[in-house]
Amino acid sequence: MSQDDLKLSVARAAIQYIPEGKIIGVGTGSTANFFIDELARIKNRIVGAVASSRATADRLASHGIKVFDLNDITEPLPVYIDGADEITAKGAMIKGGGGALTREKIIASASEKFICIADESKLVDILGKFPLPVEVIPMASQLIARKLAVFGGKPVLRMKEGKPFVTDNGNVILDVSGLQIKDPANLEEKINNIVGVVTVGLFARTGANLCLMGCSDGVKTLAFQ
Ligand SMILES: O=C[C@H](O)[C@H](O)[C@H](O)COP(=O)(O)O
């Protein structure tokens, strides 16, 4: 089975968690894209979706799924479905490889349940092999890079086509490599508290409730507290 086959298998498995007649939260990335394409098949069962990025909003809209602004939603979203760059057996994640971490964390916090969809390559014992994305205010990027280095990793400004990568929110991203994150909730809080940091791509305090993990012998369901 290819990695794409595994992503498709978890995208399909996630459909059973979509409640009828509701607005749901939808994440960003290649696994989320498989999910959006599966969601399109049952689009008449939902009212619509809140998107965690412009790319996701465009893909939802291209399938004729109504996209809602979070500001127009007055009740918690029943479910948020998204991928991860790394996930532990306790449901803590690194996210933001696609640069959508801030909107992802906002929508996750607006949702009753976070269902992570991931292939088995994403399961790790200790977070940090994947460089930790940190979205920052552009004028503070060098200052914050020096502060992040104190945690032992190497922060590098994310680039795209020779220029700093700019998020949907107009900010830049520092990718911190070389970390071994043994206490994700603690590091999430510490990095969040650095002035000028918008969001750290550690999702421990707002971790997943459930992970549908695509393995070569089938989809496994990992439930977290
Ligand atoms: O910013 C992007 C998101 O956090 C993605 O959910 C994450 O990067 C995983 O993406 P993929 O499903 O493409 O591996």
The ligand as an ORCA input file, in Angstrom:
! r2SCAN-3c Opt
* xyz 0 1
  O      -0.258     23.132      8.021
  C      -0.555     21.975      7.694
  C      -1.165     20.987      8.564
  O      -0.801     21.066      9.896
  C      -1.196     19.557      8.058
  O      -2.245     18.949      8.715
  C       0.052     18.776      8.313
  O       1.157     19.444      7.759
  C      -0.038     17.353      7.724
  O      -0.114     17.434      6.340
  P      -0.151     16.153      5.423
  O      -1.480     15.526      5.591
  O       0.053     16.712      4.034
  O       0.983     15.271      5.830
*
